[in-house]
């Protein structure tokens, strides 16, 4: 299995969802996933910033898949769920998480 298919599996995304998350053309993503085209530097940065992917892994297939060193499927699931939320749901969820973090600090 090649590195981009591994990434898609870890993220729980299809190529189309991956393209949408990065605001890229699905055809461009297909060429990248099938290793017919190398991503541009700006595309690598998008993958890192929007999905937390490790650029070194994307370029070489070596090291951790995610920038933070985490291959935690729970993080991927959370990211996927957030992408499906409305703005109001994100605001409410953010307030709830901040509340929970405040309880931990006490």
DSSP file (Angstrom, degrees, kcal/mol; ACC not computed):
  #  RESIDUE AA STRUCTURE BP1 BP2  ACC     N-H-->O    O-->H-N    N-H-->O    O-->H-N    TCO  KAPPA ALPHA  PHI   PSI    X-CA   Y-CA   Z-CA
    1    1 A X              0   0    0      0, 0.0     2,-0.1     0, 0.0     0, 0.0   0.000 360.0 360.0 360.0 134.6    0.0    0.0    0.0
    2    2 A X     >  -     0   0    0      1,-0.1     4,-2.0    31,-0.1     3,-0.4  -0.354 360.0-102.2 -84.6 167.9    1.4    3.4   -0.9
    3    3 A X  H  > S+     0   0    0      1,-0.2     4,-2.3     2,-0.2     5,-0.1   0.826 117.2  50.1 -60.8 -37.9    1.8    6.3    1.5
    4    4 A X  H  > S+     0   0    0     29,-0.3     4,-2.5     2,-0.2    -1,-0.2   0.854 109.8  50.7 -73.4 -31.7   -1.2    8.4    0.3
    5    5 A X  H  > S+     0   0    0     -3,-0.4     4,-2.1    28,-0.3    -1,-0.2   0.869 110.5  50.6 -69.5 -34.9   -3.5    5.4    0.6
    6    6 A X  H  X S+     0   0    0     -4,-2.0     4,-2.7     2,-0.2    -2,-0.2   0.922 110.0  50.5 -63.7 -44.3   -2.2    4.8    4.1
    7    7 A X  H  X S+     0   0    0     -4,-2.3     4,-2.5     1,-0.2     5,-0.2   0.935 110.3  48.9 -59.2 -48.0   -2.9    8.5    4.9
    8    8 A X  H  X>S+     0   0    0     -4,-2.5     5,-2.3     1,-0.2     4,-1.1   0.901 112.0  49.3 -60.2 -41.2   -6.5    8.2    3.5
    9    9 A X  H  <5S+     0   0    0     -4,-2.1     3,-0.4     2,-0.2    -1,-0.2   0.932 111.6  48.1 -63.6 -45.8   -7.1    5.1    5.6
   10   10 A X  H  <5S+     0   0    0     -4,-2.7    -2,-0.2     1,-0.2    -1,-0.2   0.880 115.5  45.0 -62.7 -38.1   -5.7    6.7    8.8
   11   11 A X  H  <5S-     0   0    0     -4,-2.5    -1,-0.2    -5,-0.2    -2,-0.2   0.649 106.2-129.3 -79.2 -15.0   -7.9    9.8    8.2
   12   12 A X  T  <5 +     0   0    0     -4,-1.1     2,-0.3    -3,-0.4    -3,-0.2   0.867  63.6 133.7  68.0  36.0  -10.9    7.7    7.3
   13   13 A X      < -     0   0    0     -5,-2.3    -1,-0.2    -6,-0.2     2,-0.2  -0.843  54.0-133.6-120.4 153.0  -11.4    9.7    4.1
   14   14 A X     >  -     0   0    0     -2,-0.3     4,-2.5    -3,-0.1     5,-0.2  -0.501  39.8-102.7 -87.2 169.8  -12.0    9.0    0.5
   15   15 A X  H  > S+     0   0    0      1,-0.2     4,-2.7     2,-0.2     5,-0.2   0.905 124.8  52.6 -59.7 -40.2  -10.0   10.8   -2.2
   16   16 A X  H  > S+     0   0    0      2,-0.2     4,-2.3     1,-0.2    -1,-0.2   0.906 110.1  46.6 -64.0 -42.4  -13.0   13.1   -2.8
   17   17 A X  H  > S+     0   0    0      2,-0.2     4,-2.6     1,-0.2    -1,-0.2   0.897 112.0  51.7 -65.8 -40.1  -13.2   14.0    0.9
   18   18 A X  H  X S+     0   0    0     -4,-2.5     4,-1.4     2,-0.2    -2,-0.2   0.925 110.6  48.4 -60.6 -46.0   -9.4   14.6    1.1
   19   19 A X  H  X>S+     0   0    0     -4,-2.7     5,-2.8     1,-0.2     4,-0.6   0.915 112.3  48.6 -61.0 -44.2   -9.7   16.9   -1.9
   20   20 A X  H ><5S+     0   0    0     -4,-2.3     3,-0.8     1,-0.2    -2,-0.2   0.899 107.8  54.3 -64.4 -41.0  -12.6   18.8   -0.4
   21   21 A X  H 3<5S+     0   0    0     -4,-2.6    -1,-0.2     1,-0.2    -2,-0.2   0.817 117.1  37.7 -62.7 -30.0  -10.7   19.2    3.0
   22   22 A X  H 3<5S-     0   0    0     -4,-1.4    -1,-0.2    -3,-0.2    -2,-0.2   0.420 109.0-122.0-100.3  -0.5   -7.8   20.7    1.1
   23   23 A X  T <<5 +     0   0    0     -3,-0.8     2,-0.3    -4,-0.6    -3,-0.2   0.908  66.4 139.8  57.2  43.9   -9.9   22.7   -1.4
   24   24 A X      < -     0   0    0     -5,-2.8     2,-0.2    -6,-0.1    -1,-0.2  -0.795  62.9 -93.6-114.9 158.5   -8.2   20.9   -4.3
   25   25 A X     >  -     0   0    0     -2,-0.3     4,-2.1     1,-0.1     3,-0.4  -0.522  30.9-132.5 -67.4 131.7   -9.5   19.5   -7.5
   26   26 A X  H  > S+     0   0    0      1,-0.2     4,-2.4    -2,-0.2    -1,-0.1   0.838 107.3  56.2 -57.3 -33.1  -10.3   15.8   -7.1
   27   27 A X  H  > S+     0   0    0      2,-0.2     4,-2.0     1,-0.2    -1,-0.2   0.897 106.3  49.8 -64.7 -40.0   -8.4   15.0  -10.3
   28   28 A X  H  > S+     0   0    0     -3,-0.4     4,-2.0     2,-0.2    -2,-0.2   0.920 111.4  48.7 -63.5 -43.9   -5.3   16.6   -8.9
   29   29 A X  H  X S+     0   0    0     -4,-2.1     4,-3.3     1,-0.2     5,-0.3   0.893 108.1  54.9 -64.5 -39.4   -5.7   14.6   -5.7
   30   30 A X  H  X S+     0   0    0     -4,-2.4     4,-2.3     1,-0.2    -1,-0.2   0.914 108.3  48.5 -59.4 -42.9   -6.2   11.4   -7.7
   31   31 A X  H  <>S+     0   0    0     -4,-2.0     5,-3.2     2,-0.2     6,-1.4   0.875 113.9  46.9 -65.8 -36.4   -2.9   12.0   -9.5
   32   32 A X  H ><5S+     0   0    0     -4,-2.0     3,-1.7     3,-0.2    -2,-0.2   0.948 113.0  47.8 -68.2 -48.8   -1.1   12.6   -6.2
   33   33 A X  H 3<5S+     0   0    0     -4,-3.3   -29,-0.3     1,-0.3   -28,-0.3   0.873 113.7  47.4 -61.2 -37.9   -2.6    9.5   -4.5
   34   34 A X  T 3<5S-     0   0    0     -4,-2.3    -1,-0.3    -5,-0.3    -2,-0.2   0.313 114.5-121.3 -87.0   9.6   -1.7    7.4   -7.5
   35   35 A X  T < 5S+     0   0    0     -3,-1.7    -3,-0.2     2,-0.2    -2,-0.1   0.811  79.3 122.2  55.1  37.2    1.8    8.9   -7.4
   36   36 A X  S   <S+     0   0    0     -5,-3.2     2,-0.4     1,-0.3    -4,-0.2   0.580  76.5  34.2 -95.1 -15.1    1.5   10.3  -11.0
   37   37 A X  S    S-     0   0    0     -6,-1.4     2,-0.4    -9,-0.1    -1,-0.3  -0.998  76.9-133.0-143.0 134.5    2.1   13.8   -9.7
   38   38 A X        -     0   0    0     -2,-0.4    -6,-0.1    -3,-0.1    21,-0.0  -0.711  35.6-112.4 -82.6 134.1    4.3   15.2   -6.9
   39   39 A X        -     0   0    0     -2,-0.4    -1,-0.1    -7,-0.1     2,-0.1  -0.308  31.2-113.7 -62.9 150.0    2.4   17.7   -4.7
   40   40 A X     >  -     0   0    0      1,-0.1     4,-2.3     4,-0.0     5,-0.2  -0.327  30.4-103.7 -74.0 166.8    3.7   21.3   -4.9
   41   41 A X  H  > S+     0   0    0      1,-0.2     4,-2.2     2,-0.2     5,-0.1   0.890 124.5  52.8 -59.1 -39.2    5.2   22.9   -1.8
   42   42 A X  H  > S+     0   0    0      1,-0.2     4,-2.0     2,-0.2    -1,-0.2   0.856 107.8  51.0 -67.6 -32.6    2.0   24.8   -1.2
   43   43 A X  H  > S+     0   0    0      2,-0.2     4,-2.4     1,-0.2    -2,-0.2   0.898 108.2  51.9 -69.8 -40.1    0.0   21.6   -1.3
   44   44 A X  H  X S+     0   0    0     -4,-2.3     4,-2.0     1,-0.2    -2,-0.2   0.932 109.9  49.9 -58.6 -44.3    2.3   19.9    1.2
   45   45 A X  H  X S+     0   0    0     -4,-2.2     4,-3.2     1,-0.2     5,-0.3   0.896 108.4  52.6 -62.7 -40.2    1.8   22.9    3.5
   46   46 A X  H  X>S+     0   0    0     -4,-2.0     4,-3.0     1,-0.2     5,-0.6   0.927 108.5  50.5 -59.2 -45.0   -2.0   22.6    3.1
   47   47 A X  H  X5S+     0   0    0     -4,-2.4     6,-1.8     1,-0.2     4,-1.2   0.881 114.5  44.4 -62.0 -37.8   -1.8   18.9    4.1
   48   48 A X  H  X5S+     0   0    0     -4,-2.0     4,-1.3     4,-0.2    -2,-0.2   0.940 119.2  40.5 -71.4 -47.2    0.2   19.8    7.1
   49   49 A X  H  <5S+     0   0    0     -4,-3.2    -2,-0.2     1,-0.2    -3,-0.2   0.905 124.6  33.5 -71.4 -42.8   -1.9   22.8    8.2
   50   50 A X  H  <5S+     0   0    0     -4,-3.0    -3,-0.2    -5,-0.3    -1,-0.2   0.807 134.8  21.7 -86.8 -29.7   -5.4   21.5    7.5
   51   51 A X  H  <<S-     0   0    0     -4,-1.2    -3,-0.2    -5,-0.6    -2,-0.2   0.442  96.7-119.4-120.6  -1.8   -4.9   17.7    8.3
   52   52 A X     <  +     0   0    0     -4,-1.3    15,-3.4    -6,-0.2    16,-0.4   0.739  54.6 161.9  72.7  22.4   -1.8   17.7   10.6
   53   53 A X  B     -A   66   0A   0     -6,-1.8     2,-0.6    13,-0.3    13,-0.3  -0.495  43.5-116.3 -81.3 148.2    0.2   15.5    8.2
   54   54 A X     >  -     0   0    0     11,-3.1     4,-2.2    -2,-0.2     3,-0.2  -0.723  16.5-153.1 -84.2 117.5    3.9   15.2    8.4
   55   55 A X  H  > S+     0   0    0     -2,-0.6     4,-2.3     1,-0.2     5,-0.2   0.884  94.8  56.7 -59.9 -40.2    5.5   16.6    5.3
   56   56 A X  H  > S+     0   0    0      1,-0.2     4,-2.6     2,-0.2     6,-0.6   0.911 107.8  47.9 -60.0 -42.2    8.6   14.4    5.7
   57   57 A X  H  > S+     0   0    0      7,-0.4     4,-2.8     1,-0.2    -1,-0.2   0.929 111.1  51.2 -62.0 -44.2    6.4   11.3    5.7
   58   58 A X  H  < S+     0   0    0     -4,-2.2    -2,-0.2     1,-0.2    -1,-0.2   0.859 116.4  40.7 -62.8 -35.1    4.5   12.5    2.6
   59   59 A X  H  < S+     0   0    0     -4,-2.3    -1,-0.2    -5,-0.2    -2,-0.2   0.872 135.3  13.8 -80.2 -37.9    7.8   13.1    0.7
   60   60 A X  H  < S-     0   0    0     -4,-2.6    -3,-0.2     2,-0.2    -2,-0.2   0.634  87.9-123.8-116.4 -18.4    9.7   10.0    1.8
   61   61 A X  S  < S+     0   0    0     -4,-2.8     2,-0.3    -5,-0.5    -4,-0.2   0.542  75.8 118.0  79.6   6.1    7.3    7.6    3.4
   62   62 A X        +     0   0    0     -6,-0.6    -1,-0.3     2,-0.1    -2,-0.2  -0.797  55.7  13.0-108.3 148.9    9.5    7.6    6.5
   63   63 A X  S    S-     0   0    0     -2,-0.3     2,-0.1    -3,-0.1    -9,-0.0  -0.354 103.8 -17.1  90.3-168.5    8.6    8.7   10.0
   64   64 A X        -     0   0    0      1,-0.1    -7,-0.4     2,-0.1   -10,-0.1  -0.431  50.8-138.5 -74.1 145.3    5.3    9.5   11.6
   65   65 A X  S    S+     0   0    0     -2,-0.1   -11,-3.1     4,-0.1     2,-0.3   0.880  87.9  55.7 -70.2 -38.7    2.3   10.1    9.4
   66   66 A X  B >  S-A   53   0A   0    -13,-0.3     3,-2.2     4,-0.2   -13,-0.3  -0.744  84.4-126.5-102.4 146.3    1.0   13.0   11.6
   67   67 A X  T 3  S+     0   0    0    -15,-3.4   -14,-0.1    -2,-0.3    -1,-0.1   0.834 111.1  52.8 -56.4 -37.0    3.1   16.1   12.5
   68   68 A X  T 3  S-     0   0    0    -16,-0.4    -1,-0.3     2,-0.2     3,-0.1   0.385 118.5-110.8 -83.4   6.0    2.5   15.7   16.2
   69   69 A X  S <  S+     0   0    0     -3,-2.2     2,-0.5     1,-0.3    -2,-0.1   0.520  77.6 130.5  80.4   4.4    3.7   12.1   16.0
   70   70 A X        +     0   0    0      1,-0.1    -1,-0.3    -6,-0.1    -4,-0.2  -0.780  36.7 177.0 -98.8 132.7    0.2   10.7   16.6
   71   71 A X        +     0   0    0     -2,-0.5     2,-0.4    -3,-0.1    -1,-0.1  -0.053  34.6 150.6-110.2  27.3   -1.4    8.1   14.5
   72   72 A X    >>  -     0   0    0      1,-0.2     4,-1.4     2,-0.1     3,-0.7  -0.460  39.9-155.6 -68.4 114.6   -4.4    8.2   16.9
   73   73 A X  H 3> S+     0   0    0     -2,-0.4     4,-2.5     1,-0.2     5,-0.2   0.768  91.9  65.3 -63.0 -23.7   -7.5    7.2   15.0
   74   74 A X  H 3> S+     0   0    0      2,-0.2     4,-2.5     1,-0.2    -1,-0.2   0.896  99.9  50.6 -65.2 -38.4   -9.6    9.1   17.5
   75   75 A X  H <> S+     0   0    0     -3,-0.7     4,-2.5     2,-0.2    -1,-0.2   0.917 111.0  49.2 -62.7 -42.3   -7.9   12.4   16.4
   76   76 A X  H  X S+     0   0    0     -4,-1.4     4,-2.4     2,-0.2    -2,-0.2   0.916 111.2  49.0 -63.0 -43.6   -8.8   11.6   12.8
   77   77 A X  H  X S+     0   0    0     -4,-2.5     4,-2.5     2,-0.2    -1,-0.2   0.910 110.6  50.8 -63.4 -41.9  -12.4   10.8   13.7
   78   78 A X  H  X S+     0   0    0     -4,-2.5     4,-2.5     2,-0.2    -2,-0.2   0.922 110.0  49.7 -62.2 -44.0  -12.7   14.0   15.7
   79   79 A X  H  X S+     0   0    0     -4,-2.5     4,-1.9     1,-0.2    -1,-0.2   0.913 111.0  50.2 -59.8 -42.7  -11.3   16.0   12.7
   80   80 A X  H  X S+     0   0    0     -4,-2.4     4,-0.9     1,-0.2    -2,-0.2   0.920 111.2  48.1 -62.9 -43.4  -13.8   14.3   10.4
   81   81 A X  H >X S+     0   0    0     -4,-2.5     3,-0.7     1,-0.2     4,-0.5   0.897 108.9  53.4 -64.4 -40.6  -16.7   15.1   12.7
   82   82 A X  H >< S+     0   0    0     -4,-2.5     3,-1.3     1,-0.2    -1,-0.2   0.892 103.1  57.7 -61.6 -39.4  -15.7   18.7   13.1
   83   83 A X  H 3< S+     0   0    0     -4,-1.9    -1,-0.2     1,-0.3    -2,-0.2   0.786 106.6  49.8 -62.1 -26.3  -15.7   19.1    9.3
   84   84 A X  H << S+     0   0    0     -4,-0.9    -1,-0.3    -3,-0.7    -2,-0.2   0.546  93.1 101.4 -88.9  -8.0  -19.3   18.0    9.2
   85   85 A X  S << S-     0   0    0     -3,-1.3     2,-0.1    -4,-0.5    -3,-0.0  -0.412  71.1-122.2 -80.5 151.8  -20.4   20.4   11.9
   86   86 A X     >  -     0   0    0     -2,-0.1     4,-2.1     1,-0.1     5,-0.2  -0.397  34.6-103.2 -77.5 166.7  -22.2   23.7   11.4
   87   87 A X  H  > S+     0   0    0      1,-0.2     4,-2.4     2,-0.2     5,-0.2   0.904 123.6  52.7 -58.5 -41.9  -20.6   26.9   12.7
   88   88 A X  H  > S+     0   0    0      1,-0.2     4,-2.4     2,-0.2    -1,-0.2   0.893 108.3  49.9 -63.2 -40.1  -23.0   27.0   15.6
   89   89 A X  H  > S+     0   0    0      2,-0.2     4,-2.6     1,-0.2    -1,-0.2   0.884 110.2  50.8 -65.9 -37.9  -22.2   23.4   16.5
   90   90 A X  H  X S+     0   0    0     -4,-2.1     4,-2.6     2,-0.2    -2,-0.2   0.914 110.1  49.6 -65.3 -42.6  -18.4   24.2   16.4
   91   91 A X  H  X S+     0   0    0     -4,-2.4     4,-2.2     2,-0.2    -2,-0.2   0.931 113.9  45.5 -61.5 -46.2  -19.0   27.3   18.7
   92   92 A X  H  X S+     0   0    0     -4,-2.4     4,-2.1     2,-0.2    -2,-0.2   0.908 114.0  48.6 -65.1 -41.9  -21.0   25.2   21.2
   93   93 A X  H  X S+     0   0    0     -4,-2.6     4,-2.6     2,-0.2    -2,-0.2   0.906 110.1  51.5 -65.4 -41.5  -18.4   22.3   21.1
   94   94 A X  H  X S+     0   0    0     -4,-2.6     4,-2.5     1,-0.2    -1,-0.2   0.915 110.0  49.2 -61.1 -44.0  -15.5   24.8   21.6
   95   95 A X  H  X S+     0   0    0     -4,-2.2     4,-2.1     1,-0.2    -1,-0.2   0.902 111.6  49.8 -62.1 -41.0  -17.3   26.3   24.6
   96   96 A X  H  X S+     0   0    0     -4,-2.1     4,-2.5     2,-0.2    -2,-0.2   0.918 110.7  48.4 -64.6 -44.4  -17.9   22.8   26.1
   97   97 A X  H  X S+     0   0    0     -4,-2.6     4,-2.6     1,-0.2    -2,-0.2   0.913 111.1  50.6 -64.2 -42.0  -14.2   21.7   25.6
   98   98 A X  H  X S+     0   0    0     -4,-2.5     4,-1.9     1,-0.2    -1,-0.2   0.893 109.9  51.4 -61.8 -38.5  -13.0   25.0   27.2
   99   99 A X  H  X S+     0   0    0     -4,-2.1     4,-1.7     2,-0.2    -2,-0.2   0.933 110.5  48.0 -62.6 -46.2  -15.4   24.3   30.1
  100  100 A X  H  X S+     0   0    0     -4,-2.5     4,-1.7     1,-0.2    -2,-0.2   0.903 110.2  51.5 -62.2 -41.5  -14.0   20.8   30.5
  101  101 A X  H  X S+     0   0    0     -4,-2.6     4,-1.4     1,-0.2    -1,-0.2   0.875 106.8  55.0 -63.8 -35.5  -10.4   22.0   30.4
  102  102 A X  H  X S+     0   0    0     -4,-1.9     4,-0.8     1,-0.2    -1,-0.2   0.868 105.3  52.4 -63.8 -36.9  -11.3   24.5   33.1
  103  103 A X  H  < S+     0   0    0     -4,-1.7     3,-0.5     1,-0.2    -1,-0.2   0.871 106.8  53.3 -66.4 -36.6  -12.5   21.7   35.3
  104  104 A X  H  < S+     0   0    0     -4,-1.7    -1,-0.2     1,-0.2    -2,-0.2   0.823 105.0  54.7 -66.7 -31.4   -9.3   19.8   34.9
  105  105 A X  H  <        0   0    0     -4,-1.4    -1,-0.2     1,-0.2    -2,-0.2   0.705 360.0 360.0 -77.5 -19.6   -7.2   22.9   36.0
  106  106 A X     <        0   0    0     -4,-0.8    -1,-0.2    -3,-0.5    -2,-0.1   0.486 360.0 360.0 -76.4 360.0   -9.1   23.2   39.3
